[in-house]
Amino acid sequence: MASASASGAAAGARGALREIARAMVTGDDTGVARACEGVDHALLLALAAEHRMVGVAGVVLDRVGAGVLPATSWAQWQAARRDAAASALVAAGELSQLFAMFAAAGVPAIAYKGPALALEAYGDLGLRPCVDLDVVVAPSHFTLARAALLSGGYASRLGMGLVQEAVVFAGQGHAEYALPSAGLPFVELHWRFAAQRLPWSPKVEDVIARARRVGIAGHDVPIPCDEDQLLLLAWHGTRHAWAQLEWLVALGVFLARPIDAAAVLRRAERHGGARALLVGVSAAAAVLRVALPDAFAVAAARDARVAQAVRAMVAPWLASADATPRASVVERQLLERRRDVLRYHAARLLLPTKREWSLVRLPAVLTPCYVPIRLARLALRGPAREDDE
């Protein structure tokens, strides 16, 4: 009985947070108060924090009115909002300094997700807390960007040199850096928008050429244009099986704007990522009740795997189920071209990850040995546990 009660409470909290998410995207608050009735409000707040929705949900609750929550719960929610906003604003300040450094070093770069997305999607830097800052540069500019970070006081987060990073992070398409100051997000410096095993990475120079600029703490920060933003968000969320509700909300915001859906779909098709895109936008439509542009709706209806993947991913938001599919399973199911499937398996097999580095830290001259170390580790654990970064 206790288990059934706990399951019902969890389902009620998910239903309330889903209605709040819908209101944030559509502007229709009429169902929020009713969805929050009888909900375990402590559980709702915990769920919002888990899905990085404290600030976003707070905006909707402000519109609906303080009476939607008991006074004690309202005070707890406001305190959590202040903490989340403070953390997000610290991250925004660090992002601004990063782009000042890159501009001084002559490094073209673009902000991906993080505070810049908060500003572009919600108009408020404080609404999207983050544990890291994603900055993307062209592969040809990576060494220069890395040097700018090191000159600015950053260091490799894992204590790696350039050669070690080139081997261990080759598969992930980014390296990690951090300032010694406590409480600041670490930086992921990307030279790809997706891991090497996946084809879903447009040319960085092209995304930068189409970028818009936003002002953050006194500095211009390039961000993807709306069409690129929608595509990148859909690919990222789908690759991670939409484990965070806020990702869907951000995608829904861009999906509700006037966009050239046919152009976005063509861009996705060039990278073998049309199905991953369609799963993302269809998931947003199912959970948030936003309308799909005709180009997306027609293409999604033609591919049975899209509906199948969406049902699996959004089940926790439409029913009482808790499970979501593993990201590695999602990736394999969504690859469209034979060459991408072959590339995927070769990369999973041969490209080292941080896990190999955590097992043994080799000097730079021995870094090629991480390939046989990975092969040995995979052979020992078996293919069924292929769940790396």
Sequence and secondary structure as in RCSB ss.txt:
>XXXX:A:sequence
MASASASGAAAGARGALREIARAMVTGDDTGVARACEGVDHALLLALAAEHRMVGVAGVVLDRVGAGVLPATSWA
QWQAARRDAAASALVAAGELSQLFAMFAAAGVPAIAYKGPALALEAYGDLGLRPCVDLDVVVAPSHFTLARAALL
SGGYASRLGMGLVQEAVVFAGQGHAEYALPSAGLPFVELHWRFAAQRLPWSPKVEDVIARARRVGIAGHDVPIPC
DEDQLLLLAWHGTRHAWAQLEWLVALGVFLARPIDAAAVLRRAERHGGARALLVGVSAAAAVLRVALPDAFAVAA
ARDARVAQAVRAMVAPWLASADATPRASVVERQLLERRRDVLRYHAARLLLPTKREWSLVRLPAVLTPCYVPIRL
ARLALRGPAREDDE
>XXXX:A:secstr
 HHHHHHHHHHHHHHHHHHHHHHHHH   TTHHHHHTT  HHHHHHHHHHTT HHHHHHHHHHH GGGS HHHHH
HHHHHHHHHHHHHHHHHHHHHHHHHHHHHHT  EEEESHHHHHHHHHS GGG   SEEEEEE GGGHHHHHHHHH
HTT EETT   HHHHHHHTTTTTEEEEE SSTT  EEEEESSSS TT      HHHHHHT EEEEETTEEEEE  
HHHHHHHHHHHHHHTTT  HHHHHHHHHHHTS   HHHHHHHHHHTT HHHHHHHHHHHHHHH     HHHHHHH
HH HHHHHHHHHHHHHHHSS      HHHHHHHH  SHHHHHHHHHHHHHS  HHHHHH    GGGGGGHHHHHH
HHHHHH GGG    
